[in-house]
Amino acid sequence: MNFYRRKFAFLIGASFLSSLLPKAWAQKIADTYPNKPIRLLCPFAPAGGVDITARAIAQKLTEVWGQPVVVENKPGANGTIAVETAVRSAPDGYTLTMISSSHSVNVTLQSKQPYDLLKDLAPITQATSQPYVLVINPALPVKSVAELMAYSKSTGKTLTYGSSGVGGFSHLAGGLFGLLSNTNVMHVPYKGGSLAMNDVISGQIDMLFSTILQSHGHIETGRLNAIAVTTTQRSSSLPNVPTMQEAGVKGYEITGWYGVTAPAGVPAPIINKLNKEMAKILKTPAMAERLAIDGAVAVGSTPQEFTQFIRSEVFKWRKVIKDLQITV
């Protein structure tokens, strides 16, 4: 009996030690991380909001760790190319990728994605949150969302709104406005947001749901009128512009966001180390000032919070896309 008891105790002890080895190994790797340059992939072109955020984070991480964090722009396929590159990279923490609210839409619109957003990435932190802003041509005889809706109903006019393309956030924002306000709207897709912006300014179309980064200069010069932001809170960049809900469109909320992820399988201690430093960086006044260029505010959520947020965004946009009957 003593032999069997000793053998049982040995097996239990061995099993316990073997379960600790991977954790101990991962922690040891994290303690020396990073010991070489890190790639931070950006799914969109330089000078946009995602790129601005990525470079701000990369600069500060480089200063903190003394290892280069290099932003590499890989635009294309509405952000898919960069994420696919990251997913196919070694899960060692040396290839990271930005993602944005567009990726939560792609899950539904792109039926043959080369990765699973909810399974193939390890969320690190939601970096930012920012509104879109509804801008209209100044020639329209309205000064508010309520007047815009009344104008459409009284004249029988179908309001035309532009977007950067079918299935983009500006498309969804306009479609959701039409649904919730019971206003007749017609989507006019463009091959890029700047083309849509030009046609609102020239009066070829009536309105556009734009990023603040894209439209702020035109609002300041009077070439566009800003009549609402899409978040539930006003933007510090446009403090006098009401939210869509304040303007009378109940239930309306669209939040743009950017975040940082790694390939699935990166050891948890490395994810936690990245999260700790990024959250600290995002909370600094200097970062707040830099993000304000895009009308964004810092978030700095935990990996668990960001995971749940991504899932909720996928669910939300799946329903909206179905209601709007959008296909690409």
C-alpha positions in Angstrom: 0.0 0.0 0.0 2.8 2.3 0.8 4.3 1.8 -2.6 1.1 2.7 -4.4 0.6 5.7 -2.2 4.1 6.9 -3.0 3.6 6.3 -6.7 0.3 8.2 -6.7 1.9 11.1 -4.8 4.8 11.1 -7.3 2.4 11.2 -10.3 0.4 14.0 -8.8 3.5 16.0 -8.1 4.9 15.4 -11.6 1.7 16.5 -13.2 1.7 19.6 -11.0 5.3 20.5 -11.9 4.7 19.9 -15.7 1.7 22.3 -15.6 4.0 24.9 -14.1 6.7 24.5 -16.7 5.0 26.3 -19.6 3.9 29.1 -17.3 7.4 29.5 -15.9 8.9 29.4 -19.3 6.5 32.0 -20.6 7.2 34.3 -17.7 11.0 33.9 -18.2 10.6 34.9 -21.9 8.4 37.9 -20.9 11.0 39.0 -18.4 13.6 39.5 -21.2 11.0 40.8 -23.7 11.7 42.7 -26.0 15.2 41.9 -26.9 14.9 42.7 -30.6 12.9 45.1 -32.8 9.1 44.9 -32.9 7.0 45.3 -36.0 3.7 47.1 -35.5 1.6 46.6 -38.7 -0.8 49.3 -39.8 -3.7 48.1 -42.0 -4.2 51.6 -43.6 -2.2 54.2 -45.4 0.1 56.7 -43.7 -1.3 60.0 -42.2 -4.7 58.5 -41.3 -6.1 58.1 -37.8 -4.9 54.5 -37.3 -1.4 55.4 -38.6 -1.2 58.4 -36.2 -2.2 56.3 -33.3 0.2 53.5 -34.2 3.2 55.8 -34.6 2.4 57.6 -31.3 2.4 54.2 -29.4 5.4 52.9 -31.3 7.5 56.0 -30.5 6.8 55.8 -26.7 7.4 52.0 -26.6 10.7 52.6 -28.3 11.7 55.1 -25.6 10.5 52.9 -22.7 12.1 49.7 -23.9 15.1 50.9 -25.9 14.2 48.5 -28.7 12.8 49.9 -32.0 9.1 49.5 -32.5 8.7 50.0 -36.3 5.4 50.9 -37.9 4.9 49.1 -41.2 2.0 50.3 -43.3 0.3 47.4 -45.2 -2.9 48.9 -46.6 -5.4 47.0 -48.8 -8.5 44.9 -48.8 -10.1 47.1 -46.1 -7.4 46.3 -43.6 -7.3 42.5 -44.2 -3.7 42.3 -45.6 -2.0 43.6 -42.5 -4.0 41.4 -40.2 -3.4 38.3 -42.3 0.4 39.0 -42.2 0.2 39.2 -38.4 -1.8 36.1 -38.0 0.7 34.1 -40.1 3.7 35.5 -38.1 5.3 33.7 -35.2 3.4 34.1 -31.9 6.3 35.6 -30.1 5.2 39.2 -29.6 7.5 40.7 -32.2 4.8 41.2 -34.8 1.8 43.2 -33.7 -1.0 44.7 -35.7 -3.4 47.6 -35.3 -7.1 46.8 -36.0 -10.0 49.2 -36.3 -13.8 49.3 -36.1 -13.7 48.4 -39.9 -12.5 44.9 -39.0 -15.6 44.2 -36.9 -17.6 45.0 -40.0 -15.5 42.9 -42.3 -16.3 39.7 -40.4 -19.9 39.9 -41.8 -19.2 41.5 -45.2 -16.2 39.5 -46.2 -17.4 35.9 -46.4 -14.0 34.5 -47.2 -11.6 36.2 -44.8 -8.1 34.5 -44.6 -8.4 34.6 -40.8 -10.9 34.5 -38.0 -11.0 37.8 -36.2 -12.3 36.3 -33.0 -10.0 33.3 -32.9 -6.7 34.1 -34.6 -5.8 37.3 -32.8 -4.9 38.0 -29.2 -6.3 41.4 -28.2 -3.9 43.6 -26.3 -5.8 46.9 -25.8 -8.4 49.1 -27.3 -6.4 52.2 -27.9 -8.9 54.9 -28.9 -12.6 55.8 -29.3 -13.8 58.5 -31.6 -17.0 59.8 -33.2 -17.9 60.3 -36.8 -19.4 63.7 -37.6 -22.4 64.4 -39.9 -21.4 67.2 -42.2 -23.6 68.8 -44.8 -23.3 71.3 -47.7 -23.8 74.8 -46.4 -26.3 75.4 -49.3 -28.8 73.1 -47.6 -31.4 75.3 -45.9 -31.0 73.6 -42.5 -28.9 74.1 -39.4 -29.7 71.0 -37.4 -30.5 67.3 -37.7 -34.2 68.0 -36.8 -34.4 70.6 -39.5 -32.7 68.2 -42.0 -35.2 65.5 -41.3 -38.1 68.0 -41.5 -36.7 69.4 -44.8 -36.6 65.9 -46.3 -40.1 65.1 -45.2 -41.7 68.4 -46.2 -40.1 68.5 -49.7 -40.1 64.8 -50.4 -36.4 65.0 -51.0 -34.2 61.9 -50.7 -31.0 63.0 -49.1 -27.9 61.8 -50.8 -24.9 60.7 -48.6 -21.5 59.7 -49.7 -19.1 57.1 -48.3 -15.6 55.8 -48.9 -17.1 52.6 -50.3 -19.8 50.0 -49.8 -19.7 48.5 -46.3 -17.5 51.2 -44.9 -18.3 52.9 -41.6 -19.5 56.1 -43.4 -21.9 53.9 -45.4 -23.2 52.2 -42.3 -23.6 55.5 -40.4 -25.7 57.0 -43.1 -27.8 53.9 -43.5 -28.4 53.6 -39.8 -29.5 57.3 -39.8 -32.1 56.6 -42.4 -33.4 53.6 -40.5 -33.7 55.2 -37.1 -34.9 58.6 -38.2 -37.3 57.3 -40.9 -35.7 59.6 -43.4 -35.3 58.8 -47.1 -31.6 58.6 -47.9 -29.6 57.3 -50.8 -26.1 56.0 -50.6 -23.5 57.2 -53.1 -20.3 55.2 -52.8 -16.9 56.6 -53.8 -13.4 55.1 -54.2 -12.2 56.9 -51.1 -13.4 59.4 -48.5 -11.6 62.4 -50.0 -13.7 62.1 -53.2 -16.9 61.9 -51.2 -15.8 64.9 -49.2 -15.1 67.0 -52.3 -18.6 66.3 -53.6 -20.2 67.4 -50.4 -18.3 70.6 -50.5 -19.2 71.2 -54.2 -22.9 70.3 -53.6 -23.0 67.2 -55.7 -24.3 65.2 -52.7 -26.0 66.5 -49.5 -24.0 65.0 -46.7 -21.3 62.7 -45.3 -20.5 60.9 -42.1 -16.8 61.7 -41.8 -14.0 61.4 -39.4 -13.1 64.5 -37.5 -9.5 64.3 -38.9 -10.8 64.4 -42.4 -13.4 67.2 -42.0 -12.2 69.5 -39.2 -10.4 71.9 -41.5 -13.4 72.2 -43.8 -15.7 72.8 -40.8 -13.5 75.6 -39.5 -13.4 77.4 -42.9 -17.2 77.1 -43.4 -17.1 74.9 -46.4 -19.0 72.3 -44.4 -21.6 72.5 -41.6 -21.2 70.0 -38.8 -24.6 69.2 -37.3 -24.1 66.1 -35.1 -21.5 63.6 -33.9 -22.3 59.9 -33.7 -21.2 59.0 -30.2 -23.3 59.2 -27.1 -20.9 61.9 -25.7 -19.9 65.1 -27.4 -16.4 65.4 -28.8 -13.9 67.7 -27.2 -12.8 68.6 -30.7 -16.3 69.8 -31.6 -17.8 70.7 -28.2 -20.7 72.8 -29.7 -21.9 70.0 -32.0 -24.6 67.9 -30.4 -24.8 64.1 -30.5 -27.3 62.3 -32.8 -29.3 61.3 -29.7 -29.3 64.9 -28.4 -30.5 65.9 -31.9 -33.5 63.6 -31.6 -32.4 60.3 -33.3 -33.1 57.8 -30.5 -30.7 54.8 -30.2 -28.2 56.2 -32.6 -24.6 55.4 -31.7 -21.6 54.8 -33.9 -18.1 54.7 -32.4 -15.0 54.4 -34.4 -12.1 52.8 -32.6 -8.5 51.5 -33.0 -6.8 48.8 -31.1 -3.6 46.7 -30.9 -3.5 42.9 -31.2 -1.0 40.1 -31.6 -1.2 36.7 -33.2 -3.1 34.1 -31.1 -0.7 32.0 -29.1 1.5 34.8 -27.8 2.3 33.9 -24.2 0.0 35.7 -21.7 2.8 37.3 -19.8 4.0 39.1 -23.0 0.4 40.2 -23.8 0.1 41.6 -20.2 3.5 43.3 -20.5 2.4 45.0 -23.7 -0.9 45.9 -22.3 0.6 47.5 -19.2 3.0 49.7 -21.1 0.4 50.7 -23.8 -2.3 51.6 -21.3 0.2 53.7 -19.4 1.3 55.5 -22.6 -2.3 56.1 -23.6 -3.1 57.8 -20.3 -0.5 60.5 -20.7 -1.4 64.1 -21.5 1.0 64.1 -24.4 -0.9 61.2 -26.0 -4.3 62.8 -25.3 -3.1 65.9 -27.2 -1.8 63.9 -30.1 -4.9 61.7 -30.4 -7.1 64.9 -30.3 -5.9 65.6 -33.9 -8.2 62.7 -34.9 -11.0 63.7 -32.5 -10.1 60.6 -30.5 -9.9 59.8 -26.8 -7.6 57.2 -25.3 -9.1 54.0 -23.8 -6.3 51.6 -22.6 -8.6 48.6 -21.8 -7.4 45.3 -20.5 -7.0 42.3 -23.0 -10.1 40.8 -21.5 -12.2 43.9 -21.9 -11.0 44.4 -25.5 -11.8 40.8 -26.3 -15.4 41.3 -25.1 -15.7 44.7 -26.9 -14.6 43.2 -30.2 -17.2 40.5 -29.9 -20.0 43.0 -29.1 -19.0 45.1 -32.1 -19.1 42.1 -34.4 -22.6 41.2 -33.1 -23.8 44.8 -33.4 -22.7 45.3 -37.0 -23.9 41.9 -38.1 -27.4 43.0 -37.2 -27.1 46.4 -38.8 -25.7 45.0 -42.1 -28.6 42.5 -42.1 -31.2 45.2 -41.5 -29.7 47.4 -44.3 -29.4 44.4 -46.6 -25.8 45.4 -47.5 -23.8 43.0 -49.7 -20.4 43.4 -51.3 
